[in-house]
Amino acid sequence: MADRQRWRPVLFSCPRTGSKVQALLAEEAIGLGTYETVSCLACSGVHLVDPTDGRVLGATFDGTR
Ligand SMILES: [Zn+2]
């Protein structure tokens, strides 16, 4: 119950389905200049998303390709 984490919605395009997907990222992770792993609601995969602008790094890294 001591969850003081703040979450911020980030909109990104799923590279696999092309759908716009909204995900929640920890606010403290935003602004570090790193990509965040995001569970995708559209394809049930995981993407690396830049929280600052919603860009997706590459496609996926779950070995589908
Ligand atoms: Zn996806």
N, CA, C, O and the ligand as a Tripos MOL2 file, in Angstrom:
@<TRIPOS>MOLECULE
protein
  261   259    66     0     0
PROTEIN
NO_CHARGES

@<TRIPOS>ATOM
      1 N           0.8200   -1.2060    0.0000 N.3       1 MET1
      2 CA          0.0000    0.0000    0.0000 C.3       1 MET1
      3 C           0.8520    1.2520    0.0000 C.2       1 MET1
      4 O           0.3460    2.3720   -0.0710 O.2       1 MET1
      5 N           2.1480    1.0410    0.0810 N.am      2 ALA2
      6 CA          3.0420    2.2020    0.1100 C.3       2 ALA2
      7 C           3.4900    2.5680   -1.2990 C.2       2 ALA2
      8 O           4.6510    2.8990   -1.5390 O.2       2 ALA2
      9 N           2.5550    2.5000   -2.2020 N.am      3 ASP3
     10 CA          2.8900    2.7910   -3.5940 C.3       3 ASP3
     11 C           2.8290    4.2880   -3.8310 C.2       3 ASP3
     12 O           1.7620    4.8650   -4.0410 O.2       3 ASP3
     13 N           3.9960    4.8970   -3.7910 N.am      4 ARG4
     14 CA          4.0420    6.3300   -4.0270 C.3       4 ARG4
     15 C           4.4240    6.6310   -5.4610 C.2       4 ARG4
     16 O           4.6200    7.7830   -5.8500 O.2       4 ARG4
     17 N           4.5240    5.5710   -6.2310 N.am      5 GLN5
     18 CA          4.8680    5.7300   -7.6360 C.3       5 GLN5
     19 C           3.7970    6.5500   -8.3400 C.2       5 GLN5
     20 O           2.6020    6.3230   -8.1530 O.2       5 GLN5
     21 N           4.2320    7.4930   -9.1410 N.am      6 ARG6
     22 CA          3.2790    8.2450   -9.9360 C.3       6 ARG6
     23 C           3.3800    7.7610  -11.3630 C.2       6 ARG6
     24 O           4.4680    7.4860  -11.8680 O.2       6 ARG6
     25 N           2.2600    7.6630  -11.9910 N.am      7 TRP7
     26 CA          2.2010    7.0890  -13.3200 C.3       7 TRP7
     27 C           1.7190    8.1300  -14.3090 C.2       7 TRP7
     28 O           0.8820    8.9780  -13.9990 O.2       7 TRP7
     29 N           2.2720    8.0420  -15.5050 N.am      8 ARG8
     30 CA          1.8890    8.9910  -16.5390 C.3       8 ARG8
     31 C           1.5160    8.2130  -17.8050 C.2       8 ARG8
     32 O           2.2510    7.3220  -18.2310 O.2       8 ARG8
     33 N           0.3890    8.5500  -18.3920 N.am      9 PRO9
     34 CA         -0.0040    7.8680  -19.6270 C.3       9 PRO9
     35 C           0.8610    8.2910  -20.7970 C.2       9 PRO9
     36 O           1.1390    9.4740  -20.9900 O.2       9 PRO9
     37 N           1.2790    7.3150  -21.5680 N.am     10 VAL10
     38 CA          2.0860    7.5840  -22.7580 C.3      10 VAL10
     39 C           1.4200    6.9020  -23.9480 C.2      10 VAL10
     40 O           1.0220    5.7390  -23.8780 O.2      10 VAL10
     41 N           1.3090    7.6490  -25.0320 N.am     11 LEU11
     42 CA          0.6800    7.1030  -26.2250 C.3      11 LEU11
     43 C           1.7610    6.7320  -27.2310 C.2      11 LEU11
     44 O           2.6350    7.5370  -27.5510 O.2      11 LEU11
     45 N           1.6870    5.5020  -27.7230 N.am     12 PHE12
     46 CA          2.6680    5.0810  -28.7180 C.3      12 PHE12
     47 C           1.9790    4.2180  -29.7660 C.2      12 PHE12
     48 O           0.8600    3.7460  -29.5650 O.2      12 PHE12
     49 N           2.6550    4.0240  -30.8700 N.am     13 SER13
     50 CA          2.1060    3.1880  -31.9370 C.3      13 SER13
     51 C           2.7190    1.8060  -31.8550 C.2      13 SER13
     52 O           3.9420    1.6680  -31.8790 O.2      13 SER13
     53 N           1.9010    0.8000  -31.7590 N.am     14 CYS14
     54 CA          2.3900   -0.5640  -31.7330 C.3      14 CYS14
     55 C           2.9930   -0.8920  -33.0940 C.2      14 CYS14
     56 O           2.3030   -0.8000  -34.1100 O.2      14 CYS14
     57 N           4.2570   -1.2700  -33.1320 N.am     15 PRO15
     58 CA          4.9120   -1.5520  -34.4130 C.3      15 PRO15
     59 C           4.3930   -2.8220  -35.0650 C.2      15 PRO15
     60 O           4.6180   -3.0460  -36.2550 O.2      15 PRO15
     61 N           3.7250   -3.6270  -34.3260 N.am     16 ARG16
     62 CA          3.2660   -4.8920  -34.8780 C.3      16 ARG16
     63 C           1.8520   -4.7740  -35.4530 C.2      16 ARG16
     64 O           1.5500   -5.3610  -36.4920 O.2      16 ARG16
     65 N           1.0050   -4.0280  -34.7870 N.am     17 THR17
     66 CA         -0.3710   -3.9170  -35.2440 C.3      17 THR17
     67 C          -0.6660   -2.5510  -35.8450 C.2      17 THR17
     68 O          -1.6640   -2.3870  -36.5460 O.2      17 THR17
     69 N           0.1900   -1.5660  -35.5790 N.am     18 GLY18
     70 CA         -0.0490   -0.2200  -36.0720 C.3      18 GLY18
     71 C          -1.0730    0.5410  -35.2590 C.2      18 GLY18
     72 O          -1.4320    1.6660  -35.6070 O.2      18 GLY18
     73 N          -1.5470   -0.0590  -34.1850 N.am     19 SER19
     74 CA         -2.5640    0.5860  -33.3680 C.3      19 SER19
     75 C          -1.9320    1.5930  -32.4220 C.2      19 SER19
     76 O          -0.7900    1.4370  -31.9900 O.2      19 SER19
     77 N          -2.6920    2.6160  -32.1140 N.am     20 LYS20
     78 CA         -2.2800    3.5220  -31.0620 C.3      20 LYS20
     79 C          -2.5920    2.8750  -29.7210 C.2      20 LYS20
     80 O          -3.7130    2.4270  -29.4790 O.2      20 LYS20
     81 N          -1.6070    2.8330  -28.8730 N.am     21 VAL21
     82 CA         -1.7660    2.1680  -27.5890 C.3      21 VAL21
     83 C          -1.3780    3.1350  -26.4840 C.2      21 VAL21
     84 O          -0.3720    3.8390  -26.5780 O.2      21 VAL21
     85 N          -2.1810    3.1570  -25.4500 N.am     22 GLN22
     86 CA         -1.8290    3.9710  -24.2950 C.3      22 GLN22
     87 C          -1.3030    3.0690  -23.1900 C.2      22 GLN22
     88 O          -1.8890    2.0340  -22.8730 O.2      22 GLN22
     89 N          -0.1940    3.4850  -22.6190 N.am     23 ALA23
     90 CA          0.3930    2.7120  -21.5360 C.3      23 ALA23
     91 C           0.7400    3.6550  -20.4030 C.2      23 ALA23
     92 O           0.8480    4.8670  -20.5930 O.2      23 ALA23
     93 N           0.9120    3.0920  -19.2380 N.am     24 LEU24
     94 CA          1.3060    3.8900  -18.0880 C.3      24 LEU24
     95 C           2.7690    3.6400  -17.7700 C.2      24 LEU24
     96 O           3.2130    2.4960  -17.6630 O.2      24 LEU24
     97 N           3.5070    4.7270  -17.6230 N.am     25 LEU25
     98 CA          4.9090    4.6060  -17.2610 C.3      25 LEU25
     99 C           5.1570    5.3220  -15.9420 C.2      25 LEU25
    100 O           4.5060    6.3150  -15.6180 O.2      25 LEU25
    101 N           6.1040    4.7960  -15.2020 N.am     26 ALA26
    102 CA          6.4570    5.4370  -13.9430 C.3      26 ALA26
    103 C           7.0310    6.8130  -14.2230 C.2      26 ALA26
    104 O           7.9360    6.9630  -15.0440 O.2      26 ALA26
    105 N           6.5080    7.8010  -13.5470 N.am     27 GLU27
    106 CA          6.9100    9.1710  -13.8070 C.3      27 GLU27
    107 C           8.3940    9.3890  -13.5300 C.2      27 GLU27
    108 O           9.0410   10.2030  -14.1890 O.2      27 GLU27
    109 N           8.9140    8.6810  -12.5800 N.am     28 GLU28
    110 CA         10.3200    8.8740  -12.2440 C.3      28 GLU28
    111 C          11.2510    8.3330  -13.3220 C.2      28 GLU28
    112 O          12.4310    8.6760  -13.3820 O.2      28 GLU28
    113 N          10.6840    7.4740  -14.1770 N.am     29 ALA29
    114 CA         11.4930    6.9190  -15.2620 C.3      29 ALA29
    115 C          11.5100    7.8460  -16.4680 C.2      29 ALA29
    116 O          12.3330    7.6990  -17.3720 O.2      29 ALA29
    117 N          10.5920    8.7970  -16.4680 N.am     30 ILE30
    118 CA         10.5020    9.7130  -17.6000 C.3      30 ILE30
    119 C          11.5220   10.8320  -17.4330 C.2      30 ILE30
    120 O          11.6630   11.4150  -16.3580 O.2      30 ILE30
    121 N          12.2200   11.1130  -18.5090 N.am     31 GLY31
    122 CA         13.1890   12.1900  -18.4430 C.3      31 GLY31
    123 C          14.6010   11.6990  -18.2160 C.2      31 GLY31
    124 O          15.5360   12.4960  -18.1420 O.2      31 GLY31
    125 N          14.7600   10.4130  -18.1050 N.am     32 LEU32
    126 CA         16.0940    9.8650  -17.9250 C.3      32 LEU32
    127 C          16.7980    9.6620  -19.2560 C.2      32 LEU32
    128 O          17.9910    9.3630  -19.3050 O.2      32 LEU32
    129 N          16.0420    9.8300  -20.3340 N.am     33 GLY33
    130 CA         16.6230    9.6480  -21.6550 C.3      33 GLY33
    131 C          16.7870    8.1970  -22.0280 C.2      33 GLY33
    132 O          17.6020    7.8520  -22.8830 O.2      33 GLY33
    133 N          16.0200    7.3560  -21.3910 N.am     34 THR34
    134 CA         16.1140    5.9380  -21.6960 C.3      34 THR34
    135 C          14.7720    5.4250  -22.1900 C.2      34 THR34
    136 O          13.7250    6.0190  -21.9310 O.2      34 THR34
    137 N          14.8230    4.3300  -22.8950 N.am     35 TYR35
    138 CA         13.5980    3.6920  -23.3240 C.3      35 TYR35
    139 C          13.0630    2.8250  -22.2000 C.2      35 TYR35
    140 O          13.8090    2.2190  -21.4310 O.2      35 TYR35
    141 N          11.7500    2.7930  -22.1370 N.am     36 GLU36
    142 CA         11.1000    1.9960  -21.1100 C.3      36 GLU36
    143 C          10.4170    0.7940  -21.7400 C.2      36 GLU36
    144 O           9.8650    0.8860  -22.8370 O.2      36 GLU36
    145 N          10.4570   -0.3290  -21.0450 N.am     37 THR37
    146 CA          9.7220   -1.4940  -21.5320 C.3      37 THR37
    147 C           8.2540   -1.3250  -21.1910 C.2      37 THR37
    148 O           7.8840   -1.0250  -20.0560 O.2      37 THR37
    149 N           7.4370   -1.5260  -22.2010 N.am     38 VAL38
    150 CA          5.9990   -1.3190  -22.0500 C.3      38 VAL38
    151 C           5.2660   -2.5570  -22.5300 C.2      38 VAL38
    152 O           5.5440   -3.0670  -23.6160 O.2      38 VAL38
    153 N           4.3480   -3.0330  -21.7390 N.am     39 SER39
    154 CA          3.4900   -4.1320  -22.1630 C.3      39 SER39
    155 C           2.4120   -3.5750  -23.0710 C.2      39 SER39
    156 O           1.7040   -2.6310  -22.7220 O.2      39 SER39
    157 N           2.3050   -4.1810  -24.2470 N.am     40 CYS40
    158 CA          1.4210   -3.6630  -25.2690 C.3      40 CYS40
    159 C           0.0580   -4.3330  -25.1930 C.2      40 CYS40
    160 O          -0.0530   -5.5590  -25.2060 O.2      40 CYS40
    161 N          -0.9760   -3.5030  -25.1120 N.am     41 LEU41
    162 CA         -2.3260   -4.0530  -25.0340 C.3      41 LEU41
    163 C          -2.8180   -4.5250  -26.3850 C.2      41 LEU41
    164 O          -3.7590   -5.3140  -26.4690 O.2      41 LEU41
    165 N          -2.1800   -4.0410  -27.4530 N.am     42 ALA42
    166 CA         -2.6560   -4.3880  -28.7880 C.3      42 ALA42
    167 C          -2.1670   -5.7660  -29.2260 C.2      42 ALA42
    168 O          -2.9210   -6.5370  -29.8180 O.2      42 ALA42
    169 N          -0.9090   -6.0700  -28.9360 N.am     43 CYS43
    170 CA         -0.3610   -7.3270  -29.4330 C.3      43 CYS43
    171 C           0.1280   -8.2250  -28.3000 C.2      43 CYS43
    172 O           0.6680   -9.3010  -28.5570 O.2      43 CYS43
    173 N          -0.0480   -7.8100  -27.0830 N.am     44 SER44
    174 CA          0.3570   -8.5840  -25.9190 C.3      44 SER44
    175 C           1.8700   -8.7850  -25.8500 C.2      44 SER44
    176 O           2.3570   -9.6100  -25.0770 O.2      44 SER44
    177 N           2.6080   -8.0280  -26.6600 N.am     45 GLY45
    178 CA          4.0550   -8.1060  -26.6170 C.3      45 GLY45
    179 C           4.6280   -7.0170  -25.7380 C.2      45 GLY45
    180 O           3.9130   -6.3520  -24.9880 O.2      45 GLY45
    181 N           5.9320   -6.8520  -25.8460 N.am     46 VAL46
    182 CA          6.6300   -5.8330  -25.0730 C.3      46 VAL46
    183 C           7.4090   -4.9550  -26.0250 C.2      46 VAL46
    184 O           8.0990   -5.4600  -26.9100 O.2      46 VAL46
    185 N           7.3120   -3.6510  -25.8590 N.am     47 HIS47
    186 CA          8.0370   -2.7290  -26.7090 C.3      47 HIS47
    187 C           8.8920   -1.8150  -25.8530 C.2      47 HIS47
    188 O           8.6300   -1.6000  -24.6690 O.2      47 HIS47
    189 N           9.9310   -1.2800  -26.4980 N.am     48 LEU48
    190 CA         10.7320   -0.2570  -25.8430 C.3      48 LEU48
    191 C          10.2520    1.0970  -26.3350 C.2      48 LEU48
    192 O          10.3580    1.4150  -27.5200 O.2      48 LEU48
    193 N           9.7290    1.8810  -25.4250 N.am     49 VAL49
    194 CA          9.1120    3.1470  -25.7820 C.3      49 VAL49
    195 C           9.8670    4.2910  -25.1170 C.2      49 VAL49
    196 O          10.2190    4.2390  -23.9390 O.2      49 VAL49
    197 N          10.0990    5.3240  -25.9180 N.am     50 ASP50
    198 CA         10.6790    6.5460  -25.3580 C.3      50 ASP50
    199 C           9.5600    7.3420  -24.7020 C.2      50 ASP50
    200 O           8.6630    7.8140  -25.4000 O.2      50 ASP50
    201 N           9.5850    7.5030  -23.4000 N.am     51 PRO51
    202 CA          8.4710    8.1370  -22.7060 C.3      51 PRO51
    203 C           8.2850    9.6010  -23.0690 C.2      51 PRO51
    204 O           7.2000   10.1510  -22.8780 O.2      51 PRO51
    205 N           9.3060   10.2280  -23.5780 N.am     52 THR52
    206 CA          9.1990   11.6600  -23.8220 C.3      52 THR52
    207 C           8.3890   11.9590  -25.0710 C.2      52 THR52
    208 O           7.7110   12.9850  -25.1360 O.2      52 THR52
    209 N           8.4480   11.0840  -26.0610 N.am     53 ASP53
    210 CA          7.6950   11.3640  -27.2860 C.3      53 ASP53
    211 C           6.9540   10.1520  -27.8260 C.2      53 ASP53
    212 O           6.3380   10.2290  -28.8890 O.2      53 ASP53
    213 N           7.0040    9.0400  -27.1120 N.am     54 GLY54
    214 CA          6.2250    7.8820  -27.5320 C.3      54 GLY54
    215 C           6.8280    7.1100  -28.6850 C.2      54 GLY54
    216 O           6.1680    6.2510  -29.2700 O.2      54 GLY54
    217 N           8.0670    7.4010  -29.0200 N.am     55 ARG55
    218 CA          8.6900    6.6420  -30.1020 C.3      55 ARG55
    219 C           9.0240    5.2370  -29.6350 C.2      55 ARG55
    220 O           9.4020    5.0090  -28.4860 O.2      55 ARG55
    221 N           8.8720    4.3090  -30.5600 N.am     56 VAL56
    222 CA          9.1510    2.9070  -30.2330 C.3      56 VAL56
    223 C          10.5010    2.5320  -30.8380 C.2      56 VAL56
    224 O          10.7580    2.7530  -32.0220 O.2      56 VAL56
    225 N          11.3360    1.9720  -30.0110 N.am     57 LEU57
    226 CA         12.6580    1.5640  -30.4790 C.3      57 LEU57
    227 C          12.5500    0.2430  -31.2340 C.2      57 LEU57
    228 O          12.0910   -0.7630  -30.6930 O.2      57 LEU57
    229 N          12.9810    0.2660  -32.4960 N.am     58 GLY58
    230 CA         12.9420   -0.9500  -33.2900 C.3      58 GLY58
    231 C          11.5410   -1.5180  -33.3580 C.2      58 GLY58
    232 O          10.5600   -0.7740  -33.3760 O.2      58 GLY58
    233 N          11.4500   -2.8030  -33.3960 N.am     59 ALA59
    234 CA         10.1340   -3.4270  -33.4240 C.3      59 ALA59
    235 C           9.8970   -4.1040  -32.0910 C.2      59 ALA59
    236 O           9.4520   -3.4710  -31.1340 O.2      59 ALA59
    237 N          10.1920   -5.3840  -32.0280 N.am     60 THR60
    238 CA         10.0220   -6.0900  -30.7660 C.3      60 THR60
    239 C          11.2740   -6.9190  -30.5150 C.2      60 THR60
    240 O          12.1030   -7.1060  -31.4060 O.2      60 THR60
    241 N          11.3910   -7.3980  -29.3230 N.am     61 PHE61
    242 CA         12.5570   -8.2280  -29.0440 C.3      61 PHE61
    243 C          12.1220   -9.5240  -28.3850 C.2      61 PHE61
    244 O          12.7970  -10.0520  -27.5010 O.2      61 PHE61
    245 N          11.0040  -10.0130  -28.8240 N.am     62 ASP62
    246 CA         10.5190  -11.2550  -28.2440 C.3      62 ASP62
    247 C          10.7640  -12.4500  -29.1660 C.2      62 ASP62
    248 O          10.2800  -13.5550  -28.9220 O.2      62 ASP62
    249 N          11.5250  -12.2000  -30.2240 N.am     63 GLY63
    250 CA         11.9370  -13.3020  -31.0620 C.3      63 GLY63
    251 C          10.9110  -13.7080  -32.1000 C.2      63 GLY63
    252 O          11.0360  -14.7720  -32.7080 O.2      63 GLY63
    253 N           9.9050  -12.8860  -32.3140 N.am     64 THR64
    254 CA          8.8830  -13.2350  -33.3040 C.3      64 THR64
    255 C           9.4520  -13.1860  -34.7100 C.2      64 THR64
    256 O           9.0500  -13.9620  -35.5770 O.2      64 THR64
    257 N          10.3850  -12.2730  -34.9350 N.am     65 ARG65
    258 CA         11.0210  -12.1640  -36.2420 C.3      65 ARG65
    259 C          12.3630  -12.8520  -36.2170 C.2      65 ARG65
    260 O          13.0640  -12.8730  -37.2290 O.2      65 ARG65
    261 ZN          2.3880   -4.0270  -29.6730 Zn       66 ZN66
@<TRIPOS>BOND
     1     1     2 1
     2     2     3 1
     3     3     4 2
     4     3     5 am
     5     5     6 1
     6     6     7 1
     7     7     8 2
     8     7     9 am
     9     9    10 1
    10    10    11 1
    11    11    12 2
    12    11    13 am
    13    13    14 1
    14    14    15 1
    15    15    16 2
    16    15    17 am
    17    17    18 1
    18    18    19 1
    19    19    20 2
    20    19    21 am
    21    21    22 1
    22    22    23 1
    23    23    24 2
    24    23    25 am
    25    25    26 1
    26    26    27 1
    27    27    28 2
    28    27    29 am
    29    29    30 1
    30    30    31 1
    31    31    32 2
    32    31    33 am
    33    33    34 1
    34    34    35 1
    35    35    36 2
    36    35    37 am
    37    37    38 1
    38    38    39 1
    39    39    40 2
    40    39    41 am
    41    41    42 1
    42    42    43 1
    43    43    44 2
    44    43    45 am
    45    45    46 1
    46    46    47 1
    47    47    48 2
    48    47    49 am
    49    49    50 1
    50    50    51 1
    51    51    52 2
    52    51    53 am
    53    53    54 1
    54    54    55 1
    55    55    56 2
    56    55    57 am
    57    57    58 1
    58    58    59 1
    59    59    60 2
    60    59    61 am
    61    61    62 1
    62    62    63 1
    63    63    64 2
    64    63    65 am
    65    65    66 1
    66    66    67 1
    67    67    68 2
    68    67    69 am
    69    69    70 1
    70    70    71 1
    71    71    72 2
    72    71    73 am
    73    73    74 1
    74    74    75 1
    75    75    76 2
    76    75    77 am
    77    77    78 1
    78    78    79 1
    79    79    80 2
    80    79    81 am
    81    81    82 1
    82    82    83 1
    83    83    84 2
    84    83    85 am
    85    85    86 1
    86    86    87 1
    87    87    88 2
    88    87    89 am
    89    89    90 1
    90    90    91 1
    91    91    92 2
    92    91    93 am
    93    93    94 1
    94    94    95 1
    95    95    96 2
    96    95    97 am
    97    97    98 1
    98    98    99 1
    99    99   100 2
   100    99   101 am
   101   101   102 1
   102   102   103 1
   103   103   104 2
   104   103   105 am
   105   105   106 1
   106   106   107 1
   107   107   108 2
   108   107   109 am
   109   109   110 1
   110   110   111 1
   111   111   112 2
   112   111   113 am
   113   113   114 1
   114   114   115 1
   115   115   116 2
   116   115   117 am
   117   117   118 1
   118   118   119 1
   119   119   120 2
   120   119   121 am
   121   121   122 1
   122   122   123 1
   123   123   124 2
   124   123   125 am
   125   125   126 1
   126   126   127 1
   127   127   128 2
   128   127   129 am
   129   129   130 1
   130   130   131 1
   131   131   132 2
   132   131   133 am
   133   133   134 1
   134   134   135 1
   135   135   136 2
   136   135   137 am
   137   137   138 1
   138   138   139 1
   139   139   140 2
   140   139   141 am
   141   141   142 1
   142   142   143 1
   143   143   144 2
   144   143   145 am
   145   145   146 1
   146   146   147 1
   147   147   148 2
   148   147   149 am
   149   149   150 1
   150   150   151 1
   151   151   152 2
   152   151   153 am
   153   153   154 1
   154   154   155 1
   155   155   156 2
   156   155   157 am
   157   157   158 1
   158   158   159 1
   159   159   160 2
   160   159   161 am
   161   161   162 1
   162   162   163 1
   163   163   164 2
   164   163   165 am
   165   165   166 1
   166   166   167 1
   167   167   168 2
   168   167   169 am
   169   169   170 1
   170   170   171 1
   171   171   172 2
   172   171   173 am
   173   173   174 1
   174   174   175 1
   175   175   176 2
   176   175   177 am
   177   177   178 1
   178   178   179 1
   179   179   180 2
   180   179   181 am
   181   181   182 1
   182   182   183 1
   183   183   184 2
   184   183   185 am
   185   185   186 1
   186   186   187 1
   187   187   188 2
   188   187   189 am
   189   189   190 1
   190   190   191 1
   191   191   192 2
   192   191   193 am
   193   193   194 1
   194   194   195 1
   195   195   196 2
   196   195   197 am
   197   197   198 1
   198   198   199 1
   199   199   200 2
   200   199   201 am
   201   201   202 1
   202   202   203 1
   203   203   204 2
   204   203   205 am
   205   205   206 1
   206   206   207 1
   207   207   208 2
   208   207   209 am
   209   209   210 1
   210   210   211 1
   211   211   212 2
   212   211   213 am
   213   213   214 1
   214   214   215 1
   215   215   216 2
   216   215   217 am
   217   217   218 1
   218   218   219 1
   219   219   220 2
   220   219   221 am
   221   221   222 1
   222   222   223 1
   223   223   224 2
   224   223   225 am
   225   225   226 1
   226   226   227 1
   227   227   228 2
   228   227   229 am
   229   229   230 1
   230   230   231 1
   231   231   232 2
   232   231   233 am
   233   233   234 1
   234   234   235 1
   235   235   236 2
   236   235   237 am
   237   237   238 1
   238   238   239 1
   239   239   240 2
   240   239   241 am
   241   241   242 1
   242   242   243 1
   243   243   244 2
   244   243   245 am
   245   245   246 1
   246   246   247 1
   247   247   248 2
   248   247   249 am
   249   249   250 1
   250   250   251 1
   251   251   252 2
   252   251   253 am
   253   253   254 1
   254   254   255 1
   255   255   256 2
   256   255   257 am
   257   257   258 1
   258   258   259 1
   259   259   260 2
@<TRIPOS>SUBSTRUCTURE
     1 MET1         2 RESIDUE 1 A MET
     2 ALA2         6 RESIDUE 1 A ALA
     3 ASP3        10 RESIDUE 1 A ASP
     4 ARG4        14 RESIDUE 1 A ARG
     5 GLN5        18 RESIDUE 1 A GLN
     6 ARG6        22 RESIDUE 1 A ARG
     7 TRP7        26 RESIDUE 1 A TRP
     8 ARG8        30 RESIDUE 1 A ARG
     9 PRO9        34 RESIDUE 1 A PRO
    10 VAL10       38 RESIDUE 1 A VAL
    11 LEU11       42 RESIDUE 1 A LEU
    12 PHE12       46 RESIDUE 1 A PHE
    13 SER13       50 RESIDUE 1 A SER
    14 CYS14       54 RESIDUE 1 A CYS
    15 PRO15       58 RESIDUE 1 A PRO
    16 ARG16       62 RESIDUE 1 A ARG
    17 THR17       66 RESIDUE 1 A THR
    18 GLY18       70 RESIDUE 1 A GLY
    19 SER19       74 RESIDUE 1 A SER
    20 LYS20       78 RESIDUE 1 A LYS
    21 VAL21       82 RESIDUE 1 A VAL
    22 GLN22       86 RESIDUE 1 A GLN
    23 ALA23       90 RESIDUE 1 A ALA
    24 LEU24       94 RESIDUE 1 A LEU
    25 LEU25       98 RESIDUE 1 A LEU
    26 ALA26      102 RESIDUE 1 A ALA
    27 GLU27      106 RESIDUE 1 A GLU
    28 GLU28      110 RESIDUE 1 A GLU
    29 ALA29      114 RESIDUE 1 A ALA
    30 ILE30      118 RESIDUE 1 A ILE
    31 GLY31      122 RESIDUE 1 A GLY
    32 LEU32      126 RESIDUE 1 A LEU
    33 GLY33      130 RESIDUE 1 A GLY
    34 THR34      134 RESIDUE 1 A THR
    35 TYR35      138 RESIDUE 1 A TYR
    36 GLU36      142 RESIDUE 1 A GLU
    37 THR37      146 RESIDUE 1 A THR
    38 VAL38      150 RESIDUE 1 A VAL
    39 SER39      154 RESIDUE 1 A SER
    40 CYS40      158 RESIDUE 1 A CYS
    41 LEU41      162 RESIDUE 1 A LEU
    42 ALA42      166 RESIDUE 1 A ALA
    43 CYS43      170 RESIDUE 1 A CYS
    44 SER44      174 RESIDUE 1 A SER
    45 GLY45      178 RESIDUE 1 A GLY
    46 VAL46      182 RESIDUE 1 A VAL
    47 HIS47      186 RESIDUE 1 A HIS
    48 LEU48      190 RESIDUE 1 A LEU
    49 VAL49      194 RESIDUE 1 A VAL
    50 ASP50      198 RESIDUE 1 A ASP
    51 PRO51      202 RESIDUE 1 A PRO
    52 THR52      206 RESIDUE 1 A THR
    53 ASP53      210 RESIDUE 1 A ASP
    54 GLY54      214 RESIDUE 1 A GLY
    55 ARG55      218 RESIDUE 1 A ARG
    56 VAL56      222 RESIDUE 1 A VAL
    57 LEU57      226 RESIDUE 1 A LEU
    58 GLY58      230 RESIDUE 1 A GLY
    59 ALA59      234 RESIDUE 1 A ALA
    60 THR60      238 RESIDUE 1 A THR
    61 PHE61      242 RESIDUE 1 A PHE
    62 ASP62      246 RESIDUE 1 A ASP
    63 GLY63      250 RESIDUE 1 A GLY
    64 THR64      254 RESIDUE 1 A THR
    65 ARG65      258 RESIDUE 1 A ARG
    66 ZN66       261 GROUP 0 **** ****
